[in-house]
Amino acid sequence: MQKMPEPYRIKMVESIQLIPRAERERKLAEAHYNVFALRAEDVFIDLLTDSGTGAMSDAQWAAIMTGDESYAGSRSYYRLEDACRETFGHQYFAPTHQGRGAENVLFPLLIKPGQVVLGNMHFDTTKAHIELKGGEAVNCIVPEAFDTANCSPFKGNMDIACLERSIEENGVEKVAFVLLTITCNSAGGQPVSMANIKAVREVADRYHLPLFFDAARFAENAYFIKKREPGYENRSIPQIVREMFAYVDGFTMSAKKDGLVNIGGLIGIKDDEVLYSKVRANVVPIEGFPTYGGLAGRDLEALARGLREVVEEPYLESRIGQVAYLGEKMLAAGIPIQQPVGGHAVFVDAGKFLSHLHNNEFPGQALTIELYREAGVRGVEVGSFLLGRDPRTGEQLVSPLELLRLTIPRRTYTFNHMDFVADALIRIYQRRHEVRGVKVVEESQVLRHFTAKLALL
Ligand SMILES: Cc1ncc(COP(=O)(O)O)c(C=O)c1O
């Protein structure tokens, strides 16, 4: 079938340059082999994250000019509230400066020290905020999530038996709430099915537990439901989104993904007025007055518009199609990747790709470094380097998967860029036995991957 081009044309461009190989080598050494320490201007194609790195539409830029910068009661806030109510069907909303701001405001209202939060697979800042509130983040994702060659359509699903077992083992009073991450970033952008959302709701109801979404990629999740779940093929994306959110009590969201903005976050509360009044009170000292929540009025306008654009099917078709295209090119060359390709990124199975390296030689990081050296492309490791050490024993933990994540910013790169990335990885694959592992030489205790220094083995 003929490949459809991007459903937009380019009105403004930003130059990028590929610096020579010898310079890339030098920049890597200066960055102590940690790609977070590279300057963005030394990166040709930046696939570090899809968070806040996408392109806004002309309509969003136009909306920015209409931002009402009033401290309280801004017109832009009410426009965002309308867009949120229409998109999610919940009654109450609070903007925040980004996703972790939403977690920081909501979680202390839900978690008592010593309680657990049961999720499919918690994102790292989410886990950090649960722990900062004295809680423990427990993952109950389906086991197929850890088998990169397993092509199940909904590898982000919660393992219902594991969820029930965890509630019974901990005792229901020790469970703060249940959190479903849609799509599940840490599992490779894998979606959660509507049937699974319903099943989790039933368990939560049986134990009288609140259920929340970590909704950063809600529209991509809805698209996968439409394409993969029988019974939803003729439903519109907005209808599917409304149904998904009807099953939860509320959500936190990093709007830097499916809000199609460079900064922003949201808390949504379905109908619990008491919880919402506590959220409003908590937002003030942490994020700002509830009608701006750490954002400028213009940011609220861009987000209100972004929420309407993200559920348009031609956009989602192109977005998910571009990620799938990159994945399929790699699969055709025999490169092992997380299958099926997820919503926002291609996750290369670096453990298999560099099977001569042990976990403690960090194959995901070794491949990340090699890709920058080869082509100036910046990806990111998701594996044992990211996982870090056991806080009690100080021992290096072993990740079930050693991955290189190639995260695609929204509406930013073209198919030509995808070809360039795939070709570079294919060249590395052909000489993969030459790639050396790395060791950590300096690290912090919390979230070390952002700042650690490494050396080649
Ligand atoms: C699933 C998920 N939750 C929460 C966050 C945190 O959001 P933010 O980076 O906006 O603070 C992210 C960011 O990548 C995410 O992917």
The ligand as a MOL file (V3000), in Angstrom:
LIG
                    3D

  0  0  0     0  0            999 V3000
M  V30 BEGIN CTAB
M  V30 COUNTS 16 16 0 0 0
M  V30 BEGIN ATOM
M  V30 1 C 3.6780 8.2140 31.7050 0
M  V30 2 C 4.2690 9.4830 32.2320 0
M  V30 3 N 3.8640 9.9830 33.4070 0
M  V30 4 C 4.3720 11.1240 33.9150 0
M  V30 5 C 5.3550 11.8110 33.2490 0
M  V30 6 C 5.9250 13.0800 33.8720 0
M  V30 7 O 5.5220 14.1780 33.1490 0
M  V30 8 P 6.4080 15.5240 33.0390 0
M  V30 9 O 7.6700 15.1790 32.3430 0
M  V30 10 O 5.5260 16.4620 32.2830 0
M  V30 11 O 6.6430 15.9960 34.4330 0
M  V30 12 C 5.8230 11.3320 32.0170 0
M  V30 13 C 6.8930 12.0470 31.3010 0
M  V30 14 O 7.5660 11.5460 30.4320 0
M  V30 15 C 5.2650 10.1320 31.5040 0
M  V30 16 O 5.6700 9.6080 30.3230 0
M  V30 END ATOM
M  V30 BEGIN BOND
M  V30 1 1 1 2
M  V30 2 1 2 3
M  V30 3 2 2 15
M  V30 4 2 3 4
M  V30 5 1 4 5
M  V30 6 1 5 6
M  V30 7 2 5 12
M  V30 8 1 6 7
M  V30 9 1 7 8
M  V30 10 2 8 9
M  V30 11 1 8 10
M  V30 12 1 8 11
M  V30 13 1 12 13
M  V30 14 1 12 15
M  V30 15 2 13 14
M  V30 16 1 15 16
M  V30 END BOND
M  V30 END CTAB
M  END
